[in-house]
Amino acid sequence: MIAGVIGATGYAGAELVRLLSGHPEIDSLIPASVSFEGERIENLYPNFLGKVSAALVKPEDAAARADVVFAALPSGVGESYAKTALERGIPFIDLSADYRFDDDEGTFSAWYGKPYGVPELRRWSVYGLPELNRSRIRELAAGKKVIIGNPGCYPTGASLGAFPALARGLAGSGTVIVDSASGVTGGGREPVRSFHYPECADSTAPYKVSCHRHTPEISRNFAAMAAMAAGSPAPGPAVIFTPHLVPMNRGILSTIYIPLAESWRVKSAGTAVRPPSKAVEEKTGEIRELYRDFYRDEPFVRVLPAGLIAATGRVRLSNFCDISVHLDAGGSVLIVVSAIDNMVKGAAGQAVQNMNVIFGFDETSGLAAIPASF
C-alpha cells in the first residue's frame, strides 16, 4: 500500500514518515511539500539516512497517487487535497483542525478565523479519537469515503483522562479544570519568538490563558462523553483549560480536576488540610479499577497502578496515553493525570492508529514499540 504524506517536512509530517516507514502494511511513501518540492527528505531530516530515501513532490501528486493520504498542514489549506482523495475513494487523514468539528462551521470560524472552503466535505468526516469514535470511523470507511479529523494534542490527553469519569457518571455539576504542560514541538517547526531557546529554556509559563483554540474541542468531547452517562444529548461540564509551555521537546502532561457527584464523594473524609483518610484511599482504588475496566480493551491507554504517577518521560516516542488516578484529601475532587507524546498519540501516531482502524489492520501495527524512558 502507498501512503502519501502532505506537509512531510514539518514536525508532525516527519513523524508520520518515521512511523509509516516501519509499518508492515506500507510498501512505499510519497512525501509531499510545497516549500521543499524537489528536495530529498533525507537531506532535510538526516535521521532518515539509509532508511527513507525519497524526493518531495507536489501535494497534488500525493493526493492523486496514494492509497491513503495524510495531511500535516496548517488549518484551512488542505480541503482541495481532501476533495481529491474523496473523489478517488481513498481515506484522507487530516492533522489540522479542518475536520475536528464535523459540520459545526460556526465553532471553527470563530476560533480559527476562516470559514470552510468546501463545507460539504464534512458529510464524510469523523472526529478521529478511536477510543471515542471507533465504530463511526469503521462505518464511514466501509462506504469507501472517509475523512478523519485527527484530534488536537491537548484534547487527546485531556479527553482520555476524563472519559471514564464523564461517561460513567462520576462527575458532579462543578467546573472541570484542565491544566496541561507541553513540549516546544507543539508549536511546530516554523520559528516563533516564544519558542526560541533563550525565551523558553529554564522557564515554564502559561500561554493563551482562557483563549486557546483547543478549548472548544475539549468542551465538545467532554459533552459527548457526559451524554453517554445521561443516555441522551446533554450539556457537558463547564471547562477551564490552561496550557503551559515547558522546556522539553516532546510530551504533554495534563492534570484534570473533576468535581465528583455526591454519590461518589467520600463521606466524612475530613478536610483537605489533613492527609487522605483510609476511606479516601479506598475510594481512589475503586475509581482506579473503574478506569481499568473502562479501558481494558484499549491497546494504547495504560491506567497506572497505585503509587505510580503519569509522566511524559515514560511515553516518549510511543502512542501510549498513561493515566494515573487520585483523589483530593477531602474526597470530593477526582484528580486525573494523563501523559502522552504530543508528536505520536497527540498527532502522527494517532493518525496511523486511525489508518489501522480504517483498513482493518491490527490497531497496534507500526505503533507497538516500547516507549523510550530516557
ABEGO torsion letter per residue (X at the ends): XBBBBBGAABAAAAAAAAAAAABAABABBBBBBAAABGBBAAAABAAABGABBBBBBBAAAAAAABABBBBBBBBGAAAAAAAAAAAAGBBBBBABAAAAAEABAAAAAAAAGBBBABAAAAAABBBABAAAAAAAAAAAAAAGBBBBBBBBAAAAAAAAAAAAAAAAGABBABBBBBBBBBBAAAAEABBBAAABAAAABGBBBBBGBGABAAAAAAAAAAAAAAAAAAGBBBBBBBBBBBBBBBBBABEBBBBBBBBBBAAABBBGAEBAABBBBAAAAAAAAAAAAAAAAAAAABAABBBBBBGBBBBAAAABGBABBBBBBBBBAAGABBBBBBBBBAABAABAAAAAAAAAAAAGBBAABGAABBBBAX
